[in-house]
Amino acid sequence: MTKLRLFALLLALVPALGLAAGPGPALEHSGTDLSDKASLQRGAGLYMNYCASCHALSMHRYSRIASDLDLPPELVEQHLMPSHAKIGENIHTGINAGDGDAWLGKAPPDLSLTSRARLGGPDYIYSYLKGFYIDEARPMGWNNTVFPGASMPNVLWELQGIQRPVYDQGADGQSHLTRLELASPGRLSPQEFDRVARDISAFLQYVAEPAALKRESVGVWVILFLVFFTFIAYLLKLEFWRDVH
Ligand code: HEC
């Protein structure tokens, strides 16, 4: 490829990059940490309790969760799986797409890859879980700042409490939703609820790319190998050039 064509190709990619960084709802930083096994374990428990009844993770197996998150298979069988499921099975949900459509107005999507598919990744899920507020105009009584008009009810409201929108008048004379305030507190403090949202986001981040757990530990060895190899290459160079003056 000539340099000119390469340059043209790179130039053609620029708008795509611009789009990827395009405007969207402001997301909160989730602070997920894939090396924090305890957080991933808590996230798995919360997910199976509060989300798995509607959302499948069909690209992931229960057994993989057990081995990746250092959980004994018996514990996963007893606490994280529906009684009819087998540990080697993929994570399906009881609700089928037709029922989801009929009951909720929208079938709950499979979340296997959501953390990778959405801009912001775990920050998107974190902000979404924190972004529910009451809105009588919506069929379920809930709306969401990150995903306006979402058909999902706030399944974590007992933990979080109920948030109400606060509107301010903008420069254009229209009223804008500027923030959410806690109208009635839940079982958890806001800090504790942030941790719940962070743990679930971390779990879904891991599910979307299980190899990321391994990659970070392999990375260190790759760097060490490269440093070592550079040293060998340097010795080799000294050897080759020894007789050349
Ligand atoms: C009662 C069923 C139900 C439960 C339980 C539920 N959801 Fe949902 N969820 C939905 C529906 C329906 C949608 C689709 C919303 C839409 O497209 O309007 C959705 C959408 C989502 C999305 C947005 C997906 C996207 O493509 O942007 C995420 C993320 C999500 N749910 C996460 C969760 C998490 C995490 C939990 C557990 C804390 C959970 N959901 C529990 C029904 C549910």
Residues whose N, C-alpha, C, O or C-beta is under 5 A from the ligand:
A	BS01	HEC	Y50 C51 C54 L104 K106 A107 P108 P109 I125 G149 A150 S151 M152 V155 I200
